[in-house]
Amino acid sequence: MQEQWQKIQKILENLMEAGPYKVWVAPVQATIEGTTLRLSTVSAFAARRLREQFEPLIREAAAAVLECEPAALTLEFAAQTAVETASPAPLPVQPGSEGQASPVSAPDTPAAMSAQQGTLPLGLAPMPKARPRFRFSFDDFVVGSSNEMAVAAARDVCKADGFVETLFVSSAPGLGKTHLAQAVGLSLQQDGEGARVGYLTAEELTSRFVQAVRQRDVESFREQMHQWDVLLLEDVHFLQGKEKIQEMVLNLVKSLQSRGGRAIFTSTFTPRELSRLDSQLVSHLSAGILAPMDRPTQEMRREILQRKARSFQVMLPDEVGELLAGRLTGDIRQLEACLNNLAFKARLLHKRISPEMALEVLQQFAGAETVPDWDDIVALVCKIYGLSLRQLESRSRRQECVMGRNTIFYLARKHTDLSLAEIGDRLNRTHSSVIKGITSLERELARESSKGRQIARALDLIERNAGLTAAARAV
C-alpha cells in the first residue's frame, strides 16, 4: 500500500510544480483499499485545497498506479485527527527547583473565557517555582550599529543601580529580540542578588490568565505575578484585542514601576503601531527606552558566522565567511541555517569547507543574490497558494485568501522597507489589518501546530525562491 502511494506521489511530483507539490502533496498520508484512496492532510483547509485544486491530477496518477479508470476511483479527503499539544514553556516566579508549565489555548474574548468557567476542578495550579532555562547570554550576542542601543539598555536593566527601568525592543522576526531578553534573564540569575524574574510570552500569559478564569482563581494568579521583581514579556502584540488581559498587564506594569521593578517588552512592532492596545498600556510600555533593532551589517554578519562556526565545531575559512556575509542579507536564522547546511555537507563528504561548496549551498537560500521585493513576494505567494492578485486585493474571507494575505504581510515586513501603511495600501487593507495578519501568522508558527508547520513550509519555499527569482530577473 505504501509503495503504491509512493508511486502516485512520484507521478504527481513530475506533473506538478515543485512549490505546490511540496506544500500540499508531500505531507499527505494515504491509505489504499482496492480502488479507494483515502488522503489524510494536516488540516481541513489543506484537505479542501487538495480537493479543489488537485483532485483531477491525483485521480489520474492514482488510476495509473491502481490500473483502473479515473472515474472508477473513489477519493476521500480528510484532516488528521491527532491532537496537537504545545511544547512546554517556562513560567518562573522565583529561584527554586527546575520545572516547566505548558500553555493553555486561549479564547480571545472575555465572554468566551467566562463561558468556560467551572469546566475544570477548582484550585489554580500555582505559577511554577522554577528557574527558567535561559539559553542565550550577552557574551553570545554580536553588537553593532544596528542594535547597540538595545544591547546597552538591556545591560543597564541588569544593574541594581541602573538607569533603565522599562525597555521596549522592536524588530522584524529573527533579529535577536528573544536572545536579548534571555540574556537579561540569565544575567539576573547569575548575579546572586536573587531577583524574582518572570519570563514568558504574551500568549503564555494569556493562557495562564484563561486557566485562572476557568478555575475561578484570578486573584491568586495576580498575586503570584505581583511577586516578580523583573518582567520579561515577549511578543506583546499578541495582547491586541484582549481587553481583560490588557487591563491585568497594565496593573502589573504599574505595580512594577511604582516599586522600582524593571520590565523588558519585545514586539515585531513599535508601540505606536499597536493600534488595538489600550492607550494607557501603550503609554506605560513606552515609559522608558524604545530601542528598535535593524538587520545586522555585513561586518556583524561575518562575526555572527564565525561565532556560530565555533559553536558547530567547524573551521570556517575567512574567504567563505566573507562570501556568506556578503550574500546572506536576511535575518540571523538564515545565517545559522545556511552555515548548518554547509557544515553538514562538509562532514558528509569528508571535505573542508571551500568557497565552491559555499556557493552550492547558497543557491538554496533566500537573499543569496538580492533581497526579494514586493513583486517577488506577491508572485510567489500567488503561485504557492494558487491565488490571483485580484483575489488577494478583494474582500474575500476565504481561508486561503486570508493565509495568502497574511503571508505577504509577514514577508513584506521582514524583507522590505515598506511601512505597515504602505503594505496595507497595496492590498487594499489598513495598517491595523496588516498587524492583525502578521500576529495571526506568528501565533500559528509559535504554536508549531499542523497549520503552523504548513505555513512554515510555505514560507521556507517562498524565501528560498525569492532571492533566486530576483537574481535571475536582475541578470
N, C-alpha and C positions, 0 to 999 in steps of 0.2 A: 504493500500500500504506500509506504513512504517513498519507495523507489519510483512508483508511478507519479506521485506528486512532484518529485524532483525533476522528472522528465517534463511534466507540464510546465513547471517553473522555467526550465531551460528554454522551452519553446517561447514562453511569454517574454523572457529576457531578450530573445532575439527579435521579437515582434515589437516590443515597446522601447521607448526612450529610457536611458539609464536612470534619470531622476525619478520619474513616476514609478518605475519598477521598484526601485529601492525603498521608496517611501510607502507605497500602497500594497505591493505584492510580496516582496521579500519577507516581511514579518508575519505573513499569514500562515496559520496552521491548518491542516486539512485532513479529513478522513474520507475514505472512498469505500462505498459498498455497492458493488455492481456498477450501475450507471448513475449512481447518486454521488455527487461531490459536495461535501459539507465544508465550508470555509469559515474558519474562526479568526476574527480580527481583534485588534486591540481595543476597539471602541465601536459603538453604534454608528458614529459618524463615518468611521473607516469602512464599515460594512455597507453603508448606504453609498459611499463613493465607489466602492468596488462594483456594486450592482449597477449604478447609473452610468459609470464611465467605462468599465472594463468587462462587463458581462459577455458581450459578443466575442471578444478576444479569448477570454477564459474558456468559453464554451467551445470555441474552435480548437484550442490547444488540448483541452481535456478529451474531446471527441477523437482527436487524432491518436492520443495515447491509449484510450479505452476502446478504440476501434468500434465506434458507433456513430450514428448520425448526430450532428449537433442538436437537432430538435428532440432526439430521444434522450438527451442528457438532462438529469434533474440537478439544478444548482440551488444550494441553500446557503444563505449568508447569515452569520450571527456574530455578536460580540462575545469575547471571552468572559466567563463568569467569575474568574478568580478575583478575590477581594484584594485590593491593593492596601498595603499598610505603610504608613510613613516611617522613614528611618528615624531612630531616636535622636533627640536634640537636647543639649544641656540646658537646664533651667536652674542655676545656682542661686542661693541666697547668702551663704556664708561658708567659710572654710570648714571642711569635715571629710567624711569618707567619700570615696568615689561612687558615682551613680548618675543615672540619666533618666529623663522623663520623655515620653512620646507626646507630640501634639495631638489635639483632638480636632476633627474637622469642624469648621465654624460656620453657622448660619450668618448671613450678613446683616440681618435686621433685628432690633430688639424684640419685635413681635415673634419672629421665628425662634429666638432664644427662649422667650417666655413660654412658648408652646411646648418646649422640651422639658420644662421643669417637672421633677418628680419621676423621670424615666430611669434614674439611677439611684442606688442606695444613698441615703443621706450621709453626710460626713465627708467633706472635701479632703482628698489626699493632700497633705501639706506640700509646699514647694520643697523639692529635694534639697537636703542639706549636703550639697555636693560641690566640689571644686570643678569648674569647667575645664575641659581638656583643651587648652589653647594650643594650637599647632604652629602659630607664627609669632615671630619676635621682631623687635626693631632691628636686630642685627641682620635679619634676612631681607630687610626692606631696602630697595635701591632708591636713593634720594636724588632728585634732580630738580630742574626748574619747573617741571610740570606738577610737582607735588610737595615741594619743600615747605610751603606754608602749612599744609595739612599735617605733615610729619612733625614740624616744630610745635604746633599747637597740641598735638596728641601727646608728645613727650612732656609738655608742660602740665597736662592733665594729671600725669603720674606723680608729680611733685606735691608733697604735702603743703608747701608754701607757694604753689604755682599760681599764676595769674589767671589761667583759663579754667573756668568752671563749666561752661557749656560750649560744645563744639559740634558743628553740623558739617559733615563731609558729604559732598555730592560728586558723582562722576558717572560716566557711561559704564555699562557692565564690564567686568574683567580688568579693572584698573587698580585694584588694591584696597577697596573700602573695607572688606572683611579682614584682610591682612592687618590693616591699621588698627581696627577695633580689637582684634585678638591680641595684637602686640601690646596694647594698653592693658588689657586684662592680665596678660602674662607678667608684665612689669609690676603691676599692683600685687599680684600673687606672690612675687618673689621678693618684694621689698621688706617683708617681715612686719609691716605695720598692721596687718590683719584687717584691711579694708574689706567690707562685705560687698561683693561685686555681683550685680545682676546682669547677665549676658544672654540675650535672646533676640529673635527677630520679631517684628511687629505681628506677623502671622502666628507665631508661637504664643505671644502674649494674648492674642485674640482667642486662641484655642483654650488657654488656661482660664480666661475670663468666662468663656462659654461653659466650661466644665463647672466653674463655681456657680454660675447662674442655674445650671441644671440641678446642682446639689444644694441649692439654697444656702450658700455659704460665702456670699460675695464679700462680706465684711472681713471674714477671716483671711480671704485671699488678699484683700487690700492691705491688711495689717502686715502680712508677710512681706509684701513688696515694699512697704514703707520702712522696712528694716535695712534696706540697701543703703550703702554709702556712695556707691558709684553705679550708674545705669549705663549699659552699653546696648542701645536699641537699634537694630539694623532694619533697613527697608521700611522706613516709616511711611512711605507712600501706600503701603497696604492698609493703613488706618483710614484711608479716604472713604467717606460714605458711612462709616460705622460710628454713629454719634455717641452711643453709650460708652464705647471703648475709648473714644477720643476724650470724653469727659473724665474717665478714670486716669488716663495718661496725663492729662492736664493737671489733675490734682497731685499725681505722683511727682511730676516735674516741679510743680510749685513747692511741694514739701521738700524736695531735694535742694532746690535753690534757696529756700528760706533758712535751711540749717547748714548751708555751706557744702552740700554734697556736689558731686560732679556728674556730668552726663555727656555722652557722645551719641550722636544720631547719624545714621548713614541713609542715603537715598540715591536713587537714579536721577532724582530731580532736585532742583533748588527749592527752598521754602516758598518763594513767591510763585512757583509753578504748581504748587499743590492747592488747587482751587477748591477741592472738596474737604479741606480740613478746617476746623473751627478757627476763626481769626485769632482768638486768644491763645490757642495752642501753637499756631504758627508764630505768634509773637514771642512766646517763651522758647520755642525751638530756635528762634533766630536771635535770642538774647545775648549770645556770646559771639564766638568766632565762626564765620562762614568760610569754609575752605573748599573750593572746587578743586578737583584733580583732573588733569588732562592726560592725553596719551603720552607715553614716555618718548623722550627724544632718542635719536639714534645712539648717542653715547650711553644713555641709560639702558637701552635695549641690549647693547653689547655687554654691559656689566651684568644684566639680568641673565643673559645666556651663559656667561662664564660661571656665575654662581650656581645656576641650575645644572650645568655640566658637572661641577664638582659634587653636587648632591646626587647626581646619577652615576658618579664614579666613572666618568668618561673624559678622555682628553679631547678638547675642542680647539683645534688649531686657530691661531689668530685670524688667518685669512677666511676661514669658514665662519667664525663669529662675525667678522665684518660683513660677509656676504649675507648672512641671515638677518643681521640687524638692519641692513640696508633695504632688504626686500620685504621683510615682515613688518608692516606698519600698523597692524591692528592692535588687539589687546594683549595682555600678558599671558592669558591662557593659550593664545595662538602660538606665542613664542615657545612655551613649555611643551605644547603638543607636537610642534614641529621637531624640536630637539629630541623629544622622547622617541619619535618615529625614526629619526636619524640614528640615535644610539642603538635602537633595536636592530635596525638594518645592518649596522656595522658589526654588531655581535653575531647576528645570524650568518653573515658572510665571512666572519673572521677576518675583517679588514679594518684598517684605520679609517677614521672619518676624513674625507677629502672634499675639495670643492666640487668635484664631479658628482660625488654621491649626494652632496647637499643640494645641488641643482635638481637632481632627480626627485628628491623628497619635496623640494619647494614647489614643484608643479602640482602637488596635491593640496596646497594651502591657499586660502583666500589672501589677497593682498600681496602675493609673491611678486607681482609686477606693478600694479597700481591699485589704488583704493577704489572700490566699486562706487559708482554714482547712482543717483536716483533711478535713472532709466534701466541700469543693470539690475537693480534690486527688484523693480516692478516687473520687468520682463521674466526674471527667473521665478518670482513668486507666482506669476500667472501660469508659467509652464508647469511648476510643481503641483499647484492646486487645481489646474485645469480651468482657470478663470480668465475672463477678459478684463481689460481696463474699465470698460463700461460697467461691468458688474461690481468692480471694486469701488467705483465712484457713485454707484446707486445707493438707495436707502435700504437695500435688501438686508434682512437679518438672518438669512440662511447661514448655517454654521460654517460652511466652507468659505463664504464671503467674509464673515467676521474673522475667522482664523487668518485668511489671506491678508486682510487689512492690518490686523494686529502684528502679523509677521513683518509687514512693510514698515509699520511704525517702529518696531523694535530695531530692525536693521538700519533704518534711516537714522534713528537716534544714535546708534552705535558707530556707524561708518561714515556719516556725512556731517557737515557743519550746519545743516538746516536747523532752524529753531522749531520748537513744537508747533507754533502757529503756522509756519511755512509748510511743515509736514502735513498738518491737518488740511490746509487750504488745497493742497494738491489732490486730495481725495474727498473734497467737499465735507470736511469734518472740522470741529472746533479743537482747540488745543487741549481742552479737558477730555475730549473723546480720545485723543492720542495718549494722554496719560493713563486713562482707564484701560485702553487696549494693551499698552505695554505692561501695566501692572497685572492684568489678567494672564498674559502670556508668561510673565516671570513667575507667577504663582504656580502655574502648571509645571514649569521647568523645575522649580524648587521642590515640589512635591514628588517628583520622579514617578508620576502616575503613568498609566498606559498612554493617555493622551499627551502627557508631558514628554514621554520618550518619542512619540510620533513627531511632536513639534521639534524636538532636538534633532531628530534625523533630517527633517526638512531644513532646519537652519544650517546644519552641517553641510548638506548638499549645496544649498544656495551660497554659503560663504566660500566653499571650496571652488565653486564655478564662477563666482562673481569676479574675482581677480583675474582669472584666465580669460573670461569674456572681455573684460575691459582691456586687457593687454592685447588680445587678438584684434580688437577694433582699432587700437591705437597704432598698430604696426602699419 
